[in-house]
């Protein structure tokens, strides 16, 4: 049976819709949206972890030489992350409990930067308190010097560009593990340079080329990470 004019018109309209730019754009938008919401979180997490691992294992980047320190700002006391209870609302199950919120903040902070030092968050706090050093300083310096231990002489566990003990041929200190390096650097910062200077005060000694530029990039970088850690410890419930 021959097609009627109405049927021919409907078929023509259908073909035009399928072949139109709007339809193509809608299809592309759908595919992009599906990737963004369904696949990209897993893809990006995998790539970030993979690139970080490769960088740590293969990098021989040499960073700034060291010497330095910051002002005391030590936190103390108990901190309960359990839900707030009142007489008018039911008791809810606690999420965490810790005697020191700085440990949780440091662990979360280093983990977010994919640092191999994240499991040693408590060491940063213990050693800083031992010598009266700002608990944020040593980790923050590592952020500027080595991207929190991701770019450093291979096998050195030296995230600070330290040139003290156990030097290799290039002059960088080689530590057995992260606990040894964190402990040693914290001690030398506190005992060698005191505990009352800011990153801007120590910049010229710690990173002479940085001080010569007049831009204070090293000092601003260390201060930025210290402020981030301050935010983490003040906002643990929301992280």
ZABA-353315 format. One record per residue (C-alpha): residue in one letter; x, y, z. Coordinates in steps of 0.001 Angstrom, whole numbers, plus 500000, padded with zeros to 6 digits. Each point is the difference from the previous one (the first is absolute). Last residue first. Example, Ala and Ser with C-alpha at 12.3 -4.5 7.8 and 13.67 -1.06 7.14 Angstrom:
REC r   east  north     up
REC s 513670 498940 507140
REC a 498630 496560 500660
This chain:
REC r   east  north     up
REC x 536267 517003 556173
REC x 497028 501690 501690
REC x 500467 498739 503568
REC x 503724 500655 499783
REC x 499511 503694 499321
REC x 502333 501814 502409
REC x 502811 497453 499639
REC x 499742 500090 496215
REC x 499904 503795 499836
REC x 503186 500276 502070
REC x 501585 497433 497697
REC x 499091 502212 497045
REC x 501523 503003 501770
REC x 503257 498115 500448
REC x 499901 499040 496324
REC x 499636 503650 498969
REC x 502747 501099 502383
REC x 502461 497564 498423
REC x 499143 501268 496521
REC x 500100 503668 501009
REC x 503452 499493 501513
REC x 501317 498231 496898
REC x 498470 502539 497617
REC x 501441 502981 501868
REC x 499968 502088 496801
REC x 503193 501912 500785
REC x 501923 497827 497562
REC x 502986 499685 502346
REC x 497946 498320 502702
REC x 499046 497106 497775
REC x 503619 499544 498853
REC x 501087 499787 503670
REC x 497530 497220 500903
REC x 500370 499025 503642
REC x 502179 502918 501020
REC x 498102 502773 498219
REC x 496669 498325 500777
REC x 500438 499797 503768
REC x 498331 503264 500972
REC x 497264 499730 497360
REC x 499206 496468 501166
REC x 499518 501464 503502
REC x 502497 499875 502850
REC x 499333 499215 503676
REC x 500920 496349 500452
REC x 503778 499910 499887
REC x 502353 499468 497083
REC x 502153 496994 500805
REC x 497997 498525 502854
REC x 496562 500308 498400
REC x 500897 499423 496355
REC x 502524 497325 500924
REC x 497506 498049 502107
REC x 497220 500197 497423
REC x 502335 498904 497209
REC x 501246 496997 501982
REC x 496581 498732 501095
REC x 498415 500430 496575
REC x 502976 498272 498333
REC x 500105 497053 502390
REC x 496248 499423 499878
REC x 500022 500214 496216
REC x 502497 497170 499552
REC x 503712 499211 499736
REC x 501035 503593 499329
REC x 502343 501287 497284
REC x 501167 503592 500359
REC x 500631 501760 496688
REC x 503593 500932 499076
REC x 499996 498780 496391
REC x 502196 497020 500842
REC x 497617 498993 502794
REC x 500024 501636 503407
REC x 499365 498109 503225
REC x 499596 503082 502226
REC x 499216 503588 499042
REC x 498913 501159 496564
REC x 496201 499904 500201
REC x 498001 500706 496847
REC x 496887 499734 502161
REC x 498254 496840 498768
REC x 502956 497720 500723
REC x 498765 496417 500156
REC x 503151 499401 497912
REC x 498916 497020 497887
REC x 499966 502031 496795
REC x 501024 503623 500427
REC x 496720 501908 500427
REC x 496686 500765 498334
REC x 496944 498461 501733
REC x 501145 500733 503553
REC x 497454 502700 500773
REC x 500336 501768 496627
REC x 503783 499929 500478
REC x 501289 503318 501385
REC x 496799 502041 500211
REC x 497865 497245 501515
REC x 502890 498765 502129
REC x 500126 503438 501617
REC x 496333 499628 500931
REC x 500591 496615 501655
REC x 502769 501416 502176
REC x 498070 503159 500917
REC x 496527 498832 500969
REC x 500731 498822 503555
REC x 501633 503324 500896
REC x 503102 498971 501943
REC x 500120 499541 503771
REC x 502715 497324 499799
REC x 498031 496931 501099
REC x 496776 501536 498676
REC x 501382 500039 496460
REC x 501244 496419 500400
REC x 496642 498634 501141
REC x 498024 501929 497372
REC x 502088 499032 496971
REC x 500220 496410 501284
REC x 496182 499820 500204
REC x 499670 500710 496273
REC x 502330 497133 499090
REC x 497484 498048 497901
REC x 499618 503128 497782
REC x 503726 500151 499188
REC x 499610 498401 496559
REC x 498125 503186 499046
REC x 496985 499782 497698
REC x 499234 503711 500644
REC x 496586 499097 501442
REC x 501718 497339 502095
REC x 502352 502605 501448
REC x 497066 502193 501111
REC x 497933 497105 501324
REC x 502876 498678 502109
REC x 500958 503469 501225
REC x 496421 500843 500997
REC x 499518 496673 501776
REC x 503253 500472 501905
REC x 499182 503632 500747
REC x 496702 498984 501598
REC x 501859 498610 503029
REC x 498329 497805 502602
REC x 498028 498227 497321
REC x 496465 498686 499659
REC x 498263 499305 496759
REC x 496516 499535 498517
REC x 497899 499787 503171
REC x 496571 498334 499761
REC x 497055 502271 500590
REC x 498218 500684 503277
REC x 496469 501214 499408
REC x 499134 503697 500089
REC x 498456 502288 502575
REC x 502438 499494 502879
REC x 502918 500822 497731
REC x 502727 498050 498283
REC x 502467 501273 497390
REC x 501277 497220 497743
REC x 503391 498532 500857
REC x 503106 501806 498834
REC x 501324 500512 503513
REC x 503105 502110 500449
REC x 502109 499841 503110
REC x 502657 502486 500943
REC x 502971 501589 498308
REC x 500898 502081 496970
REC x 503482 501399 499490
REC x 500650 503273 498206
REC x 503716 500630 500337
REC x 501584 502176 497315
REC x 501870 498686 496933
REC x 503304 498290 498819
REC x 503350 499593 497762
REC x 503165 498276 498091
REC x 499441 498236 496724
REC x 501193 499602 496469
REC x 497382 500403 497308
REC x 498889 497029 497948
REC x 501679 497337 497954
REC x 497711 498008 497736
REC x 500971 496352 499736
REC x 496450 498824 499377
REC x 499357 496397 499015
REC x 498177 498392 502912
REC x 498262 503067 501398
REC x 498924 501267 496593
REC x 498730 496582 498923
REC x 497894 499677 503143
REC x 498570 503493 499608
REC x 499180 499319 496342
REC x 498148 496796 500900
REC x 498070 501513 502916
REC x 498922 502992 497942
REC x 499089 497776 497032
REC x 497859 497665 502117
REC x 498219 502867 501786
REC x 499354 501727 496682
REC x 498528 496875 498407
REC x 497823 499150 503005
REC x 498534 503489 500310
REC x 499755 500299 496167
REC x 497861 496910 499395
REC x 496407 500549 501117
REC x 499374 503737 500378
REC x 502424 501422 497462
REC x 499793 497081 497559
REC x 496204 500001 499932
REC x 499939 503780 499626
REC x 502420 499852 497063
REC x 497923 497287 498301
REC x 496738 501899 500494
REC x 501502 503255 498769
REC x 501296 498247 496878
REC x 496550 498595 499295
REC x 498329 503348 500577
REC x 502484 501646 497643
REC x 499250 497422 497302
REC x 496272 500499 500424
REC x 500364 503770 499842
REC x 502178 499725 496921
REC x 497103 498327 498123
REC x 500245 496598 498300
REC x 497631 498156 502352
REC x 497550 502915 500022
REC x 500065 500289 496202
REC x 499415 496261 499608
REC x 496983 500118 502312
REC x 498526 502981 498111
REC x 500362 498174 496694
REC x 498329 496914 501429
REC x 497113 502084 501338
REC x 499513 501789 496642
REC x 500034 496719 498113
REC x 497396 498629 502400
REC x 497825 503087 499529
REC x 500315 499840 496193
REC x 498804 496419 500098
REC x 502348 497139 499337
REC x 499066 497641 497198
REC x 498461 496657 500993
